[in-house]
Amino acid sequence: MLGVCIHQHGGREMLSHQELPDPVVGPGQVRVRVRACALNFLDVWVRRGLPFLKLTYPHILGADVAGEIESTGEGVKGLEVGKRVLVAPGVSCGHCQRCLAGEDNLCRHYGLLGEHRDGGNAELLVVPAANILPYPGDMPFEQAAAIPVTFQTAWQMLVQKAVLRPTETVLVLAAGSGVGSAAVQIAKMLGATVIATASSQAKLDSAKALGADHLIDHSDPKWDKAVRKIVGKAGVDVVFEHVGAATWKQSIQLAAWGGRIVTCGATSGFDAETDLRHIFFRQIAIFGSTMGSKAVLYDIVKLVADGVLKPVVDRVLPLADVARAHELLEERKVFGKIVLTI
């Protein structure tokens, strides 16, 4: 099969286009013919290298996959060859207490496609049958591929961790990102008031089109004061945080008494300073969040099929332009997702 892989960590020049062995489908597995694979900043981090991440080379990136069932392994039932499918990006053991409780993203053996095992930047992908999801109607593959990672992540953060309520205010930082654009939509679906930040007027306009109530240009060094003008001394009920060191101090200061901060990443740096006096005196809750369970994707796919939620695709590029796609992500020139066609 044709694919894009890396043989070592480094810059975009490490992305290698080459013929790779076809993955073999085993018992309980499904082989998917990949039609589209959306990028996440995770692809950039894995390419650059992460602490404690040990890869087997060549390694194929890509967590967000839409395609068709190409073949099934022994014991797989109810999944027909040729059927359009989405692929859940998280793989777990499937039999531990966490997995059986529907908390598979807390499984000790949990890993992501494209990070801990080969992903979808190739023509074929083998995954456990449990990772095969229903397809959202007749949506193009390029749109469907933009659903799993960002919506699954934002859903757990807002619905399950922060338990966002209709009367509350949520600050969505970097609303132009894939997860940020998903968060704006989920928060509005829940009836919350959304304050969205982004780095350009074009991104702010796009966030407004998704339902954001207030828009803040976070390239302004005083962006936090603009938020304060909106919420006053009351503060923000929920801060949707994934920027990290560059915004962490302001996130804590802007949170309401008894407010919640939920974080899934740190694209600007991991070493953020925390003034614990704010945390205990104002009783702020901080939640860490990674991905979400496979189960929530069923609700998300239905909401997308019903038109309640919409995957946001900035642009579609062929797999041959994967280096350009990485460049656009690194330079923050994207609103929503970049999708590669395979």
Secondary structure by P-SEA (a helix, b strand, c coil): cbbbbbccccccccccccccccccccccbbbbcccbbbbcaaaaaaaaccccccccccbbbbcbbbbcccccccccccccccbbbbbccccccccccccccccccccccccccccccccccccbbbbcccccccccccccaaaaaaccaaaaaaaaaccccccccccbbbbbcccccaaaaaaaaaaaaabbbbbbbbccaaaaaaaaaacccccccccccaaaaaaaaacccccccccccccccccaaaaaaaccccbbbbbcccccccccccccccccccbbbbbbbccccaaaaaaaaaaaaaccbbbbbcccccccaaaaaaaaaaaccccccccccc
